[in-house]
Amino acid sequence: MTFVLVRLALDQMTAGQILEIRLRGTEPRRNIPLTAQEQGHEMLGLIDCANGESIILLRRG
């Protein structure tokens, strides 16, 4: 479900815009970057926070 929301956000953006995603859990942390890259987007960064959250930065392709 998490990637569905990410995909909807990416679809509303123009090429080159950057999306910041905050999430919890290992599965979305692993799957979102892989799926986004398969769809032509670029992962700019992955930050693990002390509170258990992860922040992923994606550039729309």
BAKOLZA-707943 format. One line per 3 residues: number of its first residue (from 1); their letters; for each residue x, y, z of N, C-alpha, C, O, CB. Coordinates in steps of 0.1 Angstrom, whole numbers, plus 5000, padded with zeros to 4 digits. Glycine has a CB too. Example, Ala and Ser with C-alpha at 12.3 -4.5 7.8 and 13.67 -1.06 7.14 Angstrom:
BEGIN
1> as> 5132 4943 5078 5123 4955 5078 5132 4967 5078 5142 4967 5085 5113 4955 5090; 5128 4978 5071 5137 4989 5071 5129 5000 5079 5134 5011 5080 5141 4994 5057
REM end
This chain:
BEGIN
1> mtf> 5008 4988 5000 5000 5000 5000 5009 5013 5000 5005 5023 4994 4991 5000 5012; 5020 5012 5007 5029 5024 5007 5033 5028 4994 5033 5040 4991 5041 5021 5016; 5037 5019 4985 5042 5023 4972 5031 5028 4963 5033 5037 4955 5048 5011 4965
4> vlv> 5018 5024 4966 5007 5030 4958 5006 5045 4961 5004 5053 4952 4994 5023 4962; 5008 5049 4974 5007 5063 4977 5019 5071 4971 5018 5082 4967 5007 5065 4992; 5031 5064 4971 5043 5070 4965 5041 5072 4950 5044 5082 4945 5056 5061 4968
7> rla> 5036 5062 4944 5033 5062 4929 5024 5073 4926 5026 5081 4916 5028 5049 4924; 5013 5075 4934 5003 5086 4931 5010 5099 4933 5007 5108 4925 4991 5085 4941; 5019 5101 4942 5026 5114 4944 5035 5116 4933 5036 5127 4927 5034 5114 4957
10> ldq> 5043 5106 4928 5052 5107 4917 5045 5111 4904 5050 5119 4896 5060 5095 4915; 5033 5105 4902 5025 5107 4890 5021 5122 4889 5018 5127 4878 5013 5098 4890; 5019 5129 4900 5015 5143 4900 5027 5153 4899 5024 5165 4898 5007 5146 4913
13> mta> 5039 5148 4899 5051 5156 4898 5056 5157 4884 5052 5149 4876 5062 5151 4908; 5064 5167 4882 5070 5168 4869 5084 5163 4869 5090 5161 4880 5070 5183 4864; 5090 5159 4858 5103 5153 4858 5113 5162 4865 5114 5174 4862 5107 5151 4843
16> gqi> 5122 5156 4873 5132 5163 4880 5128 5168 4894 5137 5171 4902 5136 5175 4872; 5115 5168 4897 5111 5172 4911 5115 5161 4921 5117 5149 4917 5096 5174 4911; 5117 5164 4933 5122 5155 4943 5111 5153 4954 5104 5162 4958 5134 5161 4950
19> lei> 5109 5140 4957 5099 5136 4967 5106 5130 4979 5115 5122 4978 5089 5125 4961; 5102 5136 4991 5108 5131 5003 5097 5121 5010 5086 5125 5011 5111 5142 5013; 5101 5109 5013 5092 5099 5018 5097 5096 5032 5109 5092 5034 5091 5087 5009
22> rlr> 5088 5096 5042 5092 5092 5056 5084 5079 5058 5072 5079 5056 5089 5103 5066; 5090 5069 5063 5084 5057 5065 5090 5049 5077 5101 5052 5081 5083 5048 5053; 5083 5038 5081 5088 5029 5091 5087 5015 5085 5078 5012 5077 5079 5030 5104
25> gte> 5096 5006 5090 5095 4992 5086 5106 4989 5075 5110 4998 5067 5082 4989 5080; 5110 4977 5076 5121 4973 5067 5116 4970 5053 5123 4972 5043 5128 4961 5072; 5104 4964 5051 5099 4961 5038 5097 4973 5029 5102 4973 5018 5085 4954 5040
28> prr> 5090 4983 5033 5089 4995 5024 5103 5002 5022 5105 5007 5011 5079 5005 5030; 5111 5001 5032 5125 5007 5031 5133 5000 5020 5140 5006 5013 5132 5006 5044; 5131 4987 5018 5137 4979 5008 5130 4980 4995 5137 4982 4984 5138 4965 5013
31> nip> 5117 4979 4995 5110 4978 4982 5107 4991 4975 5108 4991 4962 5096 4972 4985; 5105 5002 4982 5102 5015 4975 5114 5019 4966 5111 5022 4954 5099 5026 4985; 5126 5020 4970 5137 5024 4961 5138 5014 4949 5140 5019 4938 5150 5024 4968
34> lta> 5137 5001 4951 5138 4992 4940 5127 4994 4929 5130 4995 4918 5138 4977 4945; 5115 4995 4934 5104 4997 4925 5104 5010 4918 5102 5011 4906 5090 4995 4932; 5108 5021 4925 5109 5034 4919 5120 5034 4908 5118 5040 4897 5112 5045 4930
37> qeq> 5131 5028 4911 5142 5027 4901 5138 5019 4889 5141 5023 4877 5155 5022 4907; 5130 5008 4891 5125 5000 4879 5116 5009 4871 5115 5006 4859 5118 4988 4885; 5109 5018 4876 5100 5027 4869 5106 5039 4863 5099 5048 4858 5088 5031 4878
40> ghe> 5120 5040 4864 5127 5051 4858 5130 5063 4867 5134 5074 4862 5119 5056 4847; 5127 5062 4880 5130 5073 4889 5144 5071 4896 5149 5059 4895 5119 5074 4900; 5150 5081 4901 5163 5080 4907 5162 5082 4922 5156 5091 4927 5172 5091 4901
43> mlg> 5169 5072 4929 5170 5074 4944 5182 5083 4947 5193 5080 4943 5171 5060 4951; 5179 5093 4954 5190 5103 4957 5196 5100 4971 5208 5103 4973 5184 5117 4957; 5188 5094 4980 5194 5092 4993 5184 5084 5002 5172 5083 5000 5197 5105 5000
46> lid> 5190 5078 5012 5183 5070 5022 5189 5073 5035 5201 5071 5038 5184 5054 5019; 5181 5078 5045 5186 5083 5058 5178 5075 5068 5166 5074 5068 5184 5098 5060; 5186 5068 5077 5180 5061 5088 5180 5070 5101 5191 5074 5105 5187 5047 5091
49> can> 5169 5073 5106 5168 5082 5118 5168 5074 5131 5165 5062 5131 5155 5091 5117; 5172 5081 5142 5173 5075 5155 5159 5070 5160 5158 5061 5168 5179 5084 5165; 5148 5076 5155 5135 5072 5160 5129 5060 5153 5117 5057 5155 5126 5084 5159
52> ges> 5137 5054 5144 5132 5042 5137 5126 5045 5123 5123 5036 5116 5121 5035 5145; 5125 5058 5120 5120 5062 5107 5131 5061 5097 5143 5062 5100 5114 5076 5107; 5127 5060 5084 5137 5061 5073 5132 5072 5064 5119 5074 5062 5139 5048 5065
55> iil> 5141 5080 5058 5137 5090 5048 5143 5086 5035 5156 5084 5034 5142 5104 5053; 5135 5086 5025 5140 5083 5011 5137 5095 5003 5126 5101 5003 5133 5070 5006; 5147 5099 4995 5146 5110 4985 5146 5104 4971 5156 5097 4967 5157 5120 4987
58> lrr> 5136 5107 4964 5134 5102 4950 5133 5114 4941 5126 5123 4944 5122 5092 4949; 5140 5113 4929 5138 5123 4918 5130 5116 4908 5133 5106 4903 5152 5128 4913; 5119 5123 4904 5110 5118 4893 5118 5118 4880 5124 5128 4876 5097 5126 4892
61> g> 5117 5106 4873 5123 5105 4860 5114 5110 4849 5119 5109 4838 5126 5091 4858
REM end
